Amino acid sequence: MSDSTASSSSSPIWLYSYIKLRFFNRIRRFLRSKSSNRKRNTTSSDPHHFDTSSLRPTKVMVKESSNDHEDGGLGLQRAVKKLHFGSWEEKELAAEEIGTLAKDDVKVRKLVGGLGVIPVLVSMAASEVVDRRRVAVFALVQLANGTYTNKALMVEAGIFSKLPKDINIHDEPTKHRFAELLMLLSSLANTPFPLPSSEIVPFLVSSLESDSSNVETKQSCLGALHNLSAMLDNAADLVSNGVVDTLLKLSSDKELSEKALATLGNLVVTLMGKKAVENSHLVPESLIEILTWDEKSKCQELSSYILMILAHQSSDQREKMAKSGIVPVLLEVALLGSSLAQKRALKLLQWFKDERQAKMGPHSGPQTARFAFGSPVNPQAAQQGKKMMKNLVKQSLHKNMEMITRRASASGDSSKIKALIISTSSKSLPY
């Protein structure tokens, strides 16, 4: 009985000794690499040239810089030790110090990530103490920046299960840091590493719909959703959590519209995503409104892309768009938009033109008498019908151009548009 007790008491001591020895070895290698790099940078580029006047100050400078790195290494050593074995107050100070050191040095991030601090920080991120949770998330954000290994370690430590269920109980700085951390971790969606999107999406949607979230927090959440939507396998989780309606609402905000539309563009190519967008009461009016944002060319391009996907091989959607007044807006984009927006607007206009021509049969336009097969057509009647059709097309064109002129006059380009109208014939436009 005494032997088993002695062995159990000696086991933790051996484990702590092993962790300390491994830590000191890593710190020693880190300091040696920093010191050698500094010495190489201070040597002269010409090996045959020696400046005796600057030789001694260079040695002093190298010595001082190496002392600074040694002080930083000792500070990092103390912080890691306190994080593992200190009290809660010491852990909080250590987490803040680790985050500050990791913010400016990639090597520190990689070094600290291998010393077992990430599981401790993840457990602190779920604490009920506000300050403890805030410094832990701050340190995790700095350690996750630009390091794939640290991100994977955080996911394995269960960071997503530590996400708050009710975001309204958290202060805005903590909420923003959680959103920033999720944006960094969501980049793993583009890697073979498994990422449980079902645990992330509810927090992101709640943050986006919360009135207390600021613009920076919402932008970070949109960045995380965009990373997740890049993988088609995540579309089901995103759509089932109401992401489509949230994105459509945010797309009307000019500060958030670009990221929201980009995420919608990833979702609308899937069957579930396209159906959710089609069934929204905001479509197509909100997307057509975005086409009128002349100062937001990227938003126009993304909105026209989504409208193209909805209108493709769907007469019902094209009919809804036509009733919402999309044709005059597309004409304006085709004249004043960016090159990509112009191409997409012209493509949409061509679809509307083809559909209108398909509907125009013997029941539309000027009517002529029906002739039996093989009987000659009266040339005078055919010429008269063509003339009437040409007049109808010209009237429709001038009406649309007048609407474009009224909109463009607000931006000071009225004279250019009028000149373009005068010199443009009906043959140069697709509709």
HUNOR-V576015 format. One record per pair of residues at least 24 apart in sequence whose C-alpha atoms are under 7 Angstrom apart, sorted by the first residue. I is the first residue (numbers start at 1). GAP is how many residues later the second one is. If there is no record, write none. Layout:
i->I gap->GAP
i->I gap->GAP
This chain:
i->23 gap->92
i->27 gap->46
i->31 gap->38
i->31 gap->39
i->31 gap->42
i->35 gap->31
i->38 gap->24
i->92 gap->40
i->92 gap->43
i->95 gap->40
i->95 gap->41
i->95 gap->44
i->96 gap->39
i->96 gap->43
i->98 gap->41
i->99 gap->39
i->99 gap->40
i->99 gap->43
i->102 gap->40
i->102 gap->41
i->103 gap->39
i->109 gap->34
i->113 gap->37
i->118 gap->36
i->119 gap->38
i->122 gap->35
i->122 gap->37
i->125 gap->37
i->126 gap->36
i->134 gap->40
i->137 gap->40
i->137 gap->41
i->138 gap->39
i->141 gap->40
i->144 gap->40
i->145 gap->39
i->151 gap->34
i->160 gap->39
i->160 gap->40
i->167 gap->40
i->172 gap->41
i->176 gap->41
i->179 gap->38
i->179 gap->41
i->179 gap->42
i->180 gap->40
i->182 gap->42
i->183 gap->37
i->183 gap->38
i->183 gap->40
i->183 gap->41
i->186 gap->38
i->186 gap->41
i->186 gap->42
i->187 gap->40
i->189 gap->38
i->189 gap->39
i->189 gap->42
i->190 gap->41
i->197 gap->37
i->197 gap->40
i->198 gap->39
i->201 gap->37
i->202 gap->39
i->205 gap->38
i->219 gap->37
i->222 gap->37
i->222 gap->38
i->223 gap->36
i->225 gap->38
i->226 gap->37
i->229 gap->34
i->229 gap->37
i->229 gap->38
i->230 gap->36
i->235 gap->32
i->235 gap->38
i->239 gap->34
i->244 gap->32
i->244 gap->33
i->245 gap->35
i->252 gap->34
i->257 gap->42
i->258 gap->40
i->258 gap->41
i->261 gap->41
i->261 gap->42
i->262 gap->40
i->265 gap->41
i->284 gap->37
i->285 gap->39
i->288 gap->38
i->291 gap->38
i->292 gap->37
i->297 gap->40
i->297 gap->41
i->300 gap->41
i->301 gap->39
i->301 gap->40
i->304 gap->37
i->304 gap->40
i->304 gap->41
i->305 gap->39
i->308 gap->40
i->328 gap->72
i->332 gap->72
i->346 gap->84
i->349 gap->81
i->349 gap->82
i->350 gap->80
i->350 gap->81
i->353 gap->77
i->353 gap->78
i->365 gap->24
i->394 gap->32
